């Protein structure tokens, strides 16, 4: 239940016809994009690996849900794991240990949030 709550899936389970026993269709056809991402995130937490790769896991959820997931799952349940967190959402960078900024497939800047504060983070689009 901790994972379900941290991934903001409680309400979804209530809405699904068989709750957590609902069969997910081929490629998740019976789920929205945000639900697919949250289910994938829950699976990553359940996998209990030392390294977790997250490719923009908050892109299909609203700001409130994204903040909840970041706080309770990514920096909560996964706090003792190595997490590679890819995002375009700059509001989360201050909670990251180390940041790699990429453009055209190459790292063009890296460092801690504090070290990068003076750079033009707001104008990064890629």
GUSE-625792 format. One record per residue: residue number from 1; z, x, y of N, C-alpha, C in turn. Coordinates in pm, whole numbers, plus 50000, padded with zeros to 5 digits. Layout:
(NUM; (Z; X; Y); (Z; X; Y); (Z; X; Y));
...
This chain:
(1; (50000; 50083; 49880); (50000; 50000; 50000); (50000; 50087; 50126));
(2; (50059; 50208; 50117); (50058; 50299; 50231); (49915; 50333; 50271));
(3; (49831; 50362; 50174); (49692; 50398; 50200); (49616; 50278; 50256));
(4; (49638; 50162; 50199); (49571; 50039; 50246); (49607; 50015; 50392));
(5; (49734; 50028; 50427); (49779; 50008; 50565); (49725; 50117; 50657));
(6; (49733; 50242; 50615); (49687; 50353; 50699); (49538; 50345; 50727));
(7; (49461; 50293; 50631); (49316; 50280; 50647); (49276; 50145; 50705));
(8; (49375; 50069; 50748); (49354; 49940; 50813); (49273; 49844; 50726));
(9; (49310; 49836; 50598); (49239; 49751; 50504); (49316; 49626; 50464));
(10; (49437; 49607; 50512); (49521; 49493; 50470); (49452; 49360; 50493));
(11; (49402; 49337; 50613); (49338; 49209; 50645); (49210; 49190; 50561));
(12; (49138; 49298; 50539); (49015; 49290; 50460); (49046; 49244; 50318));
(13; (49152; 49296; 50259); (49189; 49258; 50123); (49226; 49110; 50116));
(14; (49286; 49059; 50223); (49320; 48917; 50227); (49194; 48830; 50234));
(15; (49090; 48880; 50299); (48967; 48803; 50316); (48874; 48810; 50195));
(16; (48883; 48916; 50117); (48796; 48930; 50000); (48835; 48828; 49894));
(17; (48738; 48770; 49825); (48766; 48662; 49730); (48869; 48697; 49622));
(18; (48868; 48818; 49572); (48963; 48858; 49468); (49055; 48969; 49516));
(19; (49072; 48979; 49647); (49159; 49082; 49703); (49117; 49221; 49660));
(20; (49213; 49304; 49615); (49180; 49440; 49575); (49106; 49447; 49442));
(21; (49088; 49333; 49376); (49011; 49328; 49252); (48866; 49285; 49275));
(22; (48827; 49264; 49402); (48691; 49224; 49433); (48595; 49337; 49396));
(23; (48489; 49302; 49326); (48389; 49401; 49289); (48300; 49428; 49410));
(24; (48288; 49554; 49442); (48203; 49594; 49555); (48060; 49604; 49502));
(25; (47968; 49538; 49569); (47829; 49536; 49526); (47762; 49672; 49538));
(26; (47641; 49679; 49487); (47560; 49800; 49495); (47554; 49850; 49638));
(27; (47593; 49974; 49660); (47595; 50038; 49792); (47680; 49960; 49893));
(28; (47776; 49884; 49845); (47867; 49813; 49935); (47802; 49700; 50012));
(29; (47702; 49634; 49953); (47628; 49531; 50026); (47715; 49416; 50075));
(30; (47829; 49393; 50011); (47914; 49282; 50055); (48022; 49327; 50153));
(31; (48009; 49448; 50207); (48104; 49499; 50307); (48031; 49533; 50436));
(32; (48102; 49524; 50548); (48046; 49567; 50676); (48049; 49720; 50682));
(33; (47984; 49776; 50781); (47984; 49922; 50798); (48125; 49977; 50816));
(34; (48206; 49908; 50896); (48344; 49953; 50918); (48427; 49944; 50792));
(35; (48405; 49838; 50714); (48478; 49824; 50587); (48438; 49935; 50490));
(36; (48309; 49966; 50483); (48262; 50074; 50396); (48328; 50206; 50434));
(37; (48335; 50233; 50564); (48397; 50359; 50608); (48545; 50363; 50574));
(38; (48613; 50251; 50593); (48757; 50249; 50566); (48786; 50257; 50416));
(39; (48702; 50196; 50333); (48717; 50209; 50188); (48691; 50354; 50146));
(40; (48588; 50416; 50202); (48559; 50556; 50170); (48674; 50647; 50212));
(41; (48731; 50620; 50326); (48846; 50698; 50373); (48965; 50681; 50278));
(42; (48990; 50558; 50234); (49099; 50533; 50138); (49073; 50609; 50008));
(43; (48950; 50610; 49963); (48916; 50685; 49841); (48942; 50834; 49860));
(44; (48911; 50885; 49979); (48936; 51027; 50007); (49086; 51057; 50001));
(45; (49168; 50967; 50055); (49313; 50986; 50051); (49362; 50980; 49906));
(46; (49315; 50883; 49829); (49353; 50869; 49688); (49314; 50991; 49605));
(47; (49205; 51059; 49643); (49157; 51172; 49564); (49257; 51287; 49561));
(48; (49345; 51293; 49659); (49453; 51391; 49666); (49401; 51535; 49649));
(49; (49294; 51567; 49721); (49241; 51703; 49720); (49301; 51781; 49836));
(50; (49290; 51911; 49831); (49343; 51996; 49939); (49252; 51999; 50060));
(51; (49123; 51976; 50040); (49024; 51977; 50147); (48958; 51840; 50155));
(52; (48961; 51779; 50274); (48902; 51647; 50294); (48796; 51661; 50404));
(53; (48672; 51623; 50372); (48562; 51628; 50467); (48536; 51488; 50518));
(54; (48548; 51468; 50649); (48530; 51336; 50710); (48416; 51342; 50811));
(55; (48308; 51276; 50780); (48190; 51275; 50867); (48190; 51151; 50954));
(56; (48246; 51164; 51072); (48253; 51057; 51172); (48309; 50927; 51113));
(57; (48428; 50931; 51053); (48482; 50815; 50984); (48523; 50699; 51075));
(58; (48526; 50723; 51206); (48570; 50619; 51299); (48455; 50558; 51379));
(59; (48333; 50595; 51344); (48218; 50551; 51424); (48188; 50402; 51414));
(60; (48226; 50337; 51305); (48192; 50195; 51287); (48312; 50103; 51305));
(61; (48420; 50155; 51363); (48539; 50072; 51387); (48566; 50066; 51537));
(62; (48636; 49962; 51581); (48666; 49952; 51723); (48775; 50053; 51762));
(63; (48797; 50068; 51891); (48888; 50171; 51943); (49030; 50154; 51890));
(64; (49079; 50032; 51883); (49215; 50006; 51836); (49231; 50047; 51689));
(65; (49137; 50006; 51606); (49140; 50039; 51463); (49122; 50191; 51445));
(66; (49033; 50250; 51523); (49012; 50394; 51516); (49138; 50472; 51547));
(67; (49209; 50430; 51649); (49335; 50498; 51685); (49438; 50481; 51574));
(68; (49445; 50362; 51517); (49538; 50336; 51406); (49507; 50428; 51288));
(69; (49381; 50435; 51249); (49340; 50518; 51136); (49366; 50665; 51164));
(70; (49333; 50709; 51284); (49355; 50850; 51318); (49503; 50884; 51310));
(71; (49586; 50798; 51366); (49731; 50823; 51369); (49795; 50812; 51231));
(72; (49764; 50707; 51158); (49834; 50680; 51032); (49771; 50745; 50910));
(73; (49641; 50768; 50915); (49574; 50824; 50798); (49540; 50972; 50820));
(74; (49455; 51001; 50917); (49405; 51137; 50935); (49516; 51234; 50973));
(75; (49597; 51198; 51072); (49708; 51288; 51109); (49840; 51244; 51046));
(76; (49836; 51137; 50967); (49955; 51088; 50897); (49951; 51127; 50751));
(77; (49889; 51043; 50669); (49884; 51069; 50525); (49816; 51200; 50487));
(78; (49721; 51244; 50569); (49648; 51368; 50540); (49705; 51490; 50613));
(79; (49822; 51477; 50671); (49877; 51585; 50754); (49898; 51717; 50680));
(80; (49919; 51714; 50550); (49941; 51838; 50474); (49815; 51886; 50403));
(81; (49701; 51830; 50440); (49572; 51869; 50382); (49490; 51942; 50488));
(82; (49390; 52016; 50443); (49292; 52071; 50535); (49187; 51964; 50556));
(83; (49170; 51921; 50680); (49076; 51812; 50712); (48969; 51866; 50806));
(84; (48845; 51856; 50764); (48732; 51885; 50850); (48686; 51750; 50903));
(85; (48710; 51727; 51030); (48690; 51597; 51094); (48575; 51608; 51193));
(86; (48461; 51548; 51158); (48345; 51547; 51246); (48351; 51420; 51330));
(87; (48338; 51435; 51461); (48344; 51317; 51548); (48269; 51341; 51678));
(88; (48230; 51232; 51740); (48174; 51234; 51875); (48277; 51178; 51974));
(89; (48392; 51140; 51924); (48494; 51074; 52005); (48595; 51178; 52057));
(90; (48576; 51217; 52181); (48653; 51326; 52239); (48802; 51297; 52254));
(91; (48842; 51170; 52253); (48983; 51137; 52273); (49071; 51188; 52159));
(92; (49014; 51225; 52046); (49093; 51273; 51932); (49107; 51425; 51929));
(93; (49032; 51496; 52011); (49030; 51642; 52003); (49164; 51707; 52034));
(94; (49245; 51645; 52118); (49373; 51707; 52153); (49469; 51713; 52035));
(95; (49443; 51640; 51929); (49527; 51641; 51809); (49471; 51732; 51700));
(96; (49358; 51796; 51726); (49295; 51884; 51627); (49343; 52027; 51648));
(97; (49361; 52099; 51538); (49409; 52238; 51545); (49304; 52332; 51602));
(98; (49180; 52312; 51563); (49073; 52402; 51605); (48945; 52321; 51617));
(99; (48865; 52351; 51717); (48746; 52271; 51746); (48622; 52361; 51744));
(100; (48520; 52314; 51675); (48389; 52378; 51677); (48295; 52279; 51744));
(101; (48232; 52319; 51852); (48137; 52232; 51920); (47997; 52278; 51882));
(102; (47916; 52181; 51839); (47782; 52213; 51790); (47674; 52146; 51873));
(103; (47563; 52213; 51880); (47444; 52159; 51946); (47323; 52215; 51874));
(104; (47229; 52129; 51841); (47108; 52169; 51769); (47141; 52243; 51640));
(105; (47247; 52199; 51571); (47282; 52257; 51442); (47353; 52391; 51448));
(106; (47394; 52434; 51567); (47462; 52564; 51580); (47592; 52549; 51659));
(107; (47688; 52631; 51623); (47814; 52633; 51698); (47787; 52703; 51830));
(108; (47817; 52636; 51941); (47797; 52700; 52071); (47929; 52724; 52143));
(109; (48036; 52666; 52093); (48167; 52689; 52154); (48273; 52656; 52050));
(110; (48384; 52729; 52054); (48492; 52703; 51960); (48624; 52747; 52020));
(111; (48730; 52689; 51968); (48864; 52725; 52013); (48960; 52608; 51999));
(112; (49078; 52626; 52053); (49177; 52519; 52054); (49145; 52424; 52167));
(113; (49205; 52307; 52163); (49183; 52210; 52270); (49225; 52270; 52405));
(114; (49341; 52334; 52405); (49391; 52396; 52529); (49295; 52501; 52581));
(115; (49237; 52579; 52491); (49143; 52684; 52531); (49011; 52630; 52579));
(116; (48976; 52511; 52535); (48847; 52453; 52574); (48858; 52356; 52691));
(117; (48978; 52328; 52736); (49001; 52231; 52843); (48916; 52258; 52966));
(118; (48897; 52381; 53004); (48821; 52415; 53124); (48671; 52400; 53106));
(119; (48624; 52380; 52984); (48480; 52367; 52962); (48437; 52224; 52992));
(120; (48310; 52203; 52992); (48254; 52073; 53027); (48244; 51984; 52903));
(121; (48359; 51949; 52843); (48360; 51868; 52721); (48300; 51730; 52741));
(122; (48315; 51673; 52858); (48270; 51537; 52883); (48119; 51523; 52880));
(123; (48046; 51634; 52901); (47900; 51625; 52906); (47834; 51666; 52775));
(124; (47912; 51679; 52669); (47858; 51713; 52538); (47812; 51583; 52473));
(125; (47686; 51575; 52431); (47636; 51453; 52368); (47589; 51477; 52226));
(126; (47563; 51599; 52186); (47514; 51627; 52049); (47621; 51698; 51970));
